[in-house]
Amino acid sequence: MMKKIVVLLFAGALLYGAQESFYYKSGHKITLTPVQTTLRAGGSFDYYETSQGRVVGVNDEILLKLKDPKQIQTLLERYNLELVKQYGSSLFLVRTPSKQQTLSLANQLYLEKDVVFAHPNLLQKRMRR
């Protein structure tokens, strides 16, 4: 019985640790560490601290720029995304099935050949100059 519990705990730790805690910005990998915060946006965001020390909120939206805007429908279907808004001819705001999938889907989209960039639509604290 004890072996089963240890195995289940180990498997759970592997699954929890498998969640991607990074995204790509301007070709650089930005690592994220989950944090607890009391920002006003509440439960609609998961909060992380970036490797640069900034706290950002991640919800269920991704900003997506395509080389060929005609590919948007293919990507929407392939990744089970919903088109929220189109900005110009090749910039799109898309919604993921859940905020827990946002980082993973943004990273998968970033690797697509027709994608210029794909990163979470982050909530960031305003910085004073």
C-alpha positions as CSV (number, residue, x, y, z in Angstrom):
1,M,0.0,0.0,0.0
2,M,2.8,2.4,0.9
3,K,4.6,1.8,-2.4
4,K,1.4,2.7,-4.3
5,I,1.1,6.0,-2.4
6,V,4.7,6.8,-3.1
7,V,4.3,6.0,-6.8
8,L,1.1,8.1,-7.0
9,L,2.8,11.0,-5.3
10,F,5.8,10.8,-7.6
11,A,3.6,10.6,-10.7
12,G,1.6,13.6,-9.5
13,A,4.8,15.6,-8.9
14,L,6.0,14.8,-12.5
15,L,2.7,15.8,-14.0
16,Y,2.6,19.1,-12.0
17,G,6.2,19.9,-12.9
18,A,5.5,19.2,-16.5
19,Q,3.4,22.3,-16.9
20,E,5.3,24.8,-19.0
21,S,6.4,27.9,-17.1
22,F,7.9,29.9,-19.9
23,Y,7.0,31.7,-23.0
24,Y,9.0,33.2,-25.9
25,K,9.3,37.0,-26.4
26,S,11.4,38.4,-29.3
27,G,13.0,35.0,-29.7
28,H,14.1,34.7,-26.1
29,K,12.8,32.2,-23.6
30,I,11.2,34.0,-20.6
31,T,11.0,31.7,-17.6
32,L,8.1,32.1,-15.1
33,T,7.8,31.2,-11.5
34,P,4.2,31.0,-10.0
35,V,3.5,33.5,-7.3
36,Q,0.5,34.4,-5.1
37,T,-0.7,38.0,-5.4
38,T,-3.6,40.2,-4.5
39,L,-3.8,42.2,-7.7
40,R,-7.3,43.5,-8.6
41,A,-7.8,41.2,-11.6
42,G,-8.6,38.4,-9.3
43,G,-9.2,34.8,-10.3
44,S,-9.3,35.4,-14.1
45,F,-5.4,35.4,-14.1
46,D,-2.6,33.1,-12.9
47,Y,0.3,35.2,-11.7
48,Y,4.0,34.6,-12.3
49,E,7.3,36.3,-11.7
50,T,9.5,36.6,-14.8
51,S,13.2,36.0,-14.8
52,Q,13.5,39.8,-14.9
53,G,11.6,40.1,-11.6
54,R,8.3,41.5,-13.0
55,V,5.0,40.0,-11.9
56,V,2.7,39.2,-14.9
57,G,-0.8,37.8,-15.1
58,V,-1.7,35.0,-17.6
59,N,-5.3,34.4,-18.7
60,D,-6.7,32.5,-21.6
61,E,-5.6,34.8,-24.4
62,I,-2.7,34.7,-26.9
63,L,-1.4,37.4,-29.2
64,L,-0.6,35.8,-32.5
65,K,1.2,37.3,-35.6
66,L,1.2,35.3,-38.8
67,K,3.4,35.5,-41.9
68,D,0.4,34.4,-43.9
69,P,-2.9,35.6,-42.4
70,K,-4.8,33.0,-44.4
71,Q,-3.4,30.3,-42.0
72,I,-5.4,31.6,-39.1
73,Q,-8.3,29.2,-39.7
74,T,-6.0,26.2,-39.9
75,L,-4.3,27.1,-36.6
76,L,-7.7,27.8,-34.9
77,E,-8.9,24.4,-35.8
78,R,-5.6,22.6,-35.1
79,Y,-5.2,24.1,-31.6
80,N,-8.9,24.4,-30.6
81,L,-8.6,28.2,-30.4
82,E,-11.3,30.9,-30.7
83,L,-10.7,34.1,-32.6
84,V,-11.4,37.1,-30.4
85,K,-10.2,40.0,-32.5
86,Q,-8.1,40.8,-35.6
87,Y,-5.8,43.8,-35.5
88,G,-4.6,44.8,-39.0
89,S,-4.0,42.1,-41.5
90,S,-1.8,39.6,-39.6
91,L,-2.2,40.2,-35.8
92,F,-4.8,38.2,-34.0
93,L,-6.0,37.8,-30.4
94,V,-7.1,34.2,-29.8
95,R,-8.6,32.5,-26.8
96,T,-7.5,29.1,-25.5
97,P,-9.9,26.5,-24.0
98,S,-8.5,27.3,-20.5
99,K,-5.9,29.6,-18.9
100,Q,-4.0,26.5,-17.8
101,Q,-3.3,25.7,-21.5
102,T,-2.2,29.3,-22.5
103,L,1.5,28.9,-22.0
104,S,1.7,25.5,-23.6
105,L,-0.3,26.5,-26.6
106,A,1.6,29.8,-27.0
107,N,4.9,27.8,-27.1
108,Q,3.5,25.3,-29.6
109,L,2.2,28.1,-31.8
110,Y,5.6,29.9,-31.6
111,L,7.2,26.8,-33.2
112,E,4.8,26.8,-36.2
113,K,6.6,27.9,-39.5
114,D,3.9,30.4,-40.4
115,V,4.0,32.2,-36.9
116,V,6.0,35.3,-36.4
117,F,5.3,35.4,-32.7
118,A,2.8,33.9,-30.2
119,H,2.8,34.9,-26.6
120,P,0.3,35.2,-23.8
121,N,-1.7,38.5,-23.6
122,L,-0.1,39.4,-20.3
123,L,-1.4,41.6,-17.6
124,Q,1.5,43.7,-16.4
125,K,1.9,46.3,-13.6
126,R,2.4,49.7,-15.0
127,M,5.9,51.0,-14.5
128,R,6.7,54.6,-13.7
129,R,9.4,56.4,-15.7
